[in-house]
Every structure is written in C-alpha cells, then in structure tokens.
Amino acid sequence: MPAGQLSCYSRGTMTPLALQSPAPSIIIRPVRLTDSEPLHAACWPSRPFAAVYNLVSRSLRNAADGRGLGVVALDETGAPQGYGQVALWPSCAEISDLMVAEAARGQGLGTAIIQHLVREAVRMHAPAVEIGVALANPRALALYRRLGFVDSHTVMLNLGLGKEPVLFLRLDLPRHPPT
C-alpha cells in the first residue's frame, strides 16, 4: 500500500474511516423543511433562500421515495451547523451538497455527516458511493481521501461560478452494514 494511504484506516483495522461509526458526541438527524432557514444562515448565506429550500425539499422527496436521505449536524443548542445528502442512482449512491458552517469547521462534523451517509448508502444496498469535489477545494479533497475515497473521474460542472473541474471519488461498499 502506498505511503500515506494508511491514514484512511483506524484502530488497526482495514476498514476505511468512512465506513466507521460517527463520533457519538456529534448529533445528526434527518433534515426537516424547517431547517431551511437556519441552514441558509449558517451554511449558505450567499445563496438565495429558495435554492436552500429547494435542496432540502429534494432530499425530503428522495427520502420519502426510499432513494436518499438528507441530514443535519447540530450544535449544542440544536441549531443545524452542517448538511449533507445521499441519493441512490442506478450504479451507485452519491453524497452531495456537503456543507459545514464556517465557524464549525475542523470539529469533525463533515466526517460524521459523511460516515452517517455512507452507512445509509450501505443500508440502501448501493455497491459503491461517490462524492464530488471542486479541484479548487483542497481541504475537502484531503478529507475525502483520508476517509478512504479514491479518485475516480473528473468532469466539468458549473457550481455557480462557471464551469470548473470536479473530481469524483469513489468508495466500494460492503454488502452488509458495518457494525
């Protein structure tokens, strides 16, 4: 195994960090439509409120159809400080729209959200999960690699500021939920 790749495993196991349980100190719950306003304020203040509302609405529709889940990570007051969603596609699951409030970054919320969503992808019987990252976001890219995702393919996408390269990383999933 190449140097540096051992960091995606812990506790002497060969289980990627993404497949391990989230820290129990981080509270994660399914998103609610009423989370749209606090998510807008904490995570996406520069986006129009309608965009955040539509994002949450879409994740709720996917959850109702059994094809996805949106979650929030809460602070000690119960306010949403992070968001992510997973959607089931024919070939794999995809984690998207991962965001942690700037003031809450570096505290493990992004890791916990990803771990929760990966476990959901396993529960949905996805063979693999993908996550995309703008190449202009090296901090997120480093996190995804540390969690055990590996580079898959790059596409040009418009993420709001014109087309830019987005790297998709992939993690093959076990057939049964991790314990």
C-alpha positions as CSV (number, residue, x, y, z in Angstrom):
1,M,0.0,0.0,0.0
2,P,1.4,3.4,-0.9
3,A,2.7,5.7,1.8
4,G,0.0,8.0,3.2
5,Q,-2.9,5.7,2.4
6,L,-2.8,4.1,5.9
7,S,-4.4,7.3,7.2
8,C,-7.8,6.2,5.9
9,Y,-7.9,3.3,8.3
10,S,-8.0,3.4,12.1
11,R,-7.9,1.2,15.2
12,G,-5.6,-1.2,13.4
13,T,-8.4,-2.4,11.1
14,M,-8.6,-2.4,7.3
15,T,-11.9,-0.5,7.5
16,P,-11.9,2.9,5.8
17,L,-12.8,5.7,8.2
18,A,-15.9,6.5,6.0
19,L,-17.3,3.0,7.0
20,Q,-16.9,3.6,10.7
21,S,-19.5,4.9,13.1
22,P,-19.7,8.7,13.5
23,A,-18.5,10.1,16.8
24,P,-21.3,9.8,19.3
25,S,-20.8,13.3,20.5
26,I,-22.0,14.7,17.2
27,I,-25.7,14.8,16.8
28,I,-27.0,14.0,13.3
29,R,-30.7,13.7,12.4
30,P,-32.7,13.7,9.2
31,V,-33.2,17.2,7.7
32,R,-36.6,18.9,8.1
33,L,-38.1,21.6,5.9
34,T,-37.9,24.0,8.9
35,D,-34.1,23.6,8.8
36,S,-34.0,25.5,5.5
37,E,-33.8,28.9,7.2
38,P,-31.1,28.1,9.8
39,L,-29.1,26.2,7.1
40,H,-29.3,29.2,4.8
41,A,-28.0,31.5,7.6
42,A,-25.2,29.1,8.8
43,C,-24.0,27.3,5.7
44,W,-25.1,29.1,2.6
45,P,-25.7,32.8,3.4
46,S,-24.6,33.8,-0.1
47,R,-27.1,31.5,-1.9
48,P,-30.7,32.6,-2.4
49,F,-33.0,31.2,0.3
50,A,-35.1,29.5,-2.4
51,A,-32.1,27.4,-3.5
52,V,-31.6,26.1,0.0
53,Y,-35.3,25.4,0.4
54,N,-35.4,23.5,-2.9
55,L,-32.3,21.5,-1.9
56,V,-33.9,20.4,1.4
57,S,-37.2,19.7,-0.4
58,R,-35.5,17.5,-3.0
59,S,-33.8,15.5,-0.2
60,L,-37.1,15.0,1.6
61,R,-38.7,13.7,-1.6
62,N,-35.8,11.3,-2.1
63,A,-36.2,10.1,1.5
64,A,-40.0,9.6,1.0
65,D,-39.2,7.5,-2.1
66,G,-36.6,5.4,-0.3
67,R,-33.9,6.7,-2.7
68,G,-31.9,9.0,-0.4
69,L,-31.6,11.0,2.8
70,G,-30.6,14.5,3.8
71,V,-29.1,15.0,7.3
72,V,-28.1,17.9,9.5
73,A,-25.4,18.0,12.2
74,L,-26.5,20.0,15.2
75,D,-24.6,22.2,17.6
76,E,-25.1,22.1,21.4
77,T,-28.2,24.4,21.1
78,G,-29.8,22.1,18.5
79,A,-29.1,24.5,15.6
80,P,-28.0,23.0,12.3
81,Q,-24.3,23.6,11.6
82,G,-23.8,21.1,8.7
83,Y,-25.7,19.4,6.0
84,G,-25.2,16.6,3.5
85,Q,-27.4,14.2,1.4
86,V,-27.1,10.9,-0.3
87,A,-29.1,9.9,-3.3
88,L,-29.3,6.4,-4.8
89,W,-28.6,6.2,-8.5
90,P,-28.8,3.0,-10.7
91,S,-25.0,2.4,-10.5
92,C,-24.1,3.8,-7.1
93,A,-25.0,6.2,-4.3
94,E,-23.8,9.8,-4.4
95,I,-23.1,12.1,-1.5
96,S,-23.7,15.7,-2.4
97,D,-24.2,19.2,-1.1
98,L,-22.0,18.6,1.9
99,M,-21.5,21.9,3.8
100,V,-20.4,22.8,7.3
101,A,-20.8,26.3,8.7
102,E,-17.5,28.1,8.6
103,A,-17.4,28.6,12.4
104,A,-18.0,24.9,12.9
105,R,-15.3,23.5,10.6
106,G,-12.5,21.4,11.9
107,Q,-14.6,19.8,14.6
108,G,-15.4,16.6,12.8
109,L,-18.9,17.5,11.6
110,G,-18.1,16.8,7.9
111,T,-16.5,13.5,8.8
112,A,-19.6,12.5,10.9
113,I,-22.0,13.5,8.2
114,I,-20.1,11.5,5.6
115,Q,-19.9,8.5,7.9
116,H,-23.7,8.7,8.5
117,L,-24.5,9.0,4.8
118,V,-22.1,6.1,3.8
119,R,-23.9,3.9,6.3
120,E,-27.2,4.9,4.7
121,A,-25.8,4.0,1.3
122,V,-24.9,0.6,2.6
123,R,-28.4,0.2,4.0
124,M,-29.8,1.1,0.6
125,H,-27.7,-1.7,-0.9
126,A,-25.6,0.6,-3.0
127,P,-22.5,-1.2,-4.4
128,A,-20.4,2.0,-4.0
129,V,-20.7,5.6,-3.1
130,E,-19.3,8.6,-4.9
131,I,-18.6,12.2,-3.7
132,G,-17.6,15.1,-5.9
133,V,-15.3,17.9,-5.1
134,A,-14.2,21.0,-6.9
135,L,-10.5,20.8,-7.5
136,A,-10.3,24.4,-6.1
137,N,-11.3,22.9,-2.7
138,P,-8.1,21.0,-1.5
139,R,-9.3,20.8,2.1
140,A,-12.4,18.8,1.2
141,L,-10.4,16.7,-1.2
142,A,-7.9,15.8,1.5
143,L,-10.8,14.9,3.9
144,Y,-12.5,12.6,1.3
145,R,-9.2,10.8,0.6
146,R,-8.4,10.5,4.4
147,L,-11.8,8.8,4.8
148,G,-10.9,6.2,2.2
149,F,-12.4,7.5,-1.0
150,V,-10.2,7.1,-4.1
151,D,-10.1,9.2,-7.3
152,S,-12.5,8.0,-10.0
153,H,-13.1,10.6,-12.7
154,T,-13.2,14.3,-13.4
155,V,-16.0,16.3,-15.1
156,M,-16.5,20.0,-15.8
157,L,-19.5,21.3,-13.9
158,N,-21.0,24.7,-13.2
159,L,-21.1,25.0,-9.4
160,G,-22.4,28.6,-9.6
161,L,-19.3,30.4,-10.8
162,G,-18.9,29.0,-14.3
163,K,-17.6,25.6,-15.3
164,E,-14.8,24.1,-13.3
165,P,-13.2,20.7,-12.9
166,V,-14.9,18.5,-10.3
167,L,-13.2,15.3,-9.2
168,F,-15.5,12.4,-8.2
169,L,-14.0,10.0,-5.7
170,R,-15.4,6.5,-5.0
171,L,-15.7,4.1,-2.2
172,D,-16.7,0.5,-2.7
173,L,-19.2,-0.6,-0.1
174,P,-19.7,-3.9,1.8
175,R,-22.8,-5.9,1.2
176,H,-23.9,-5.6,4.8
177,P,-24.0,-2.6,7.1
178,P,-20.9,-2.2,9.3
179,T,-21.3,-2.9,12.9
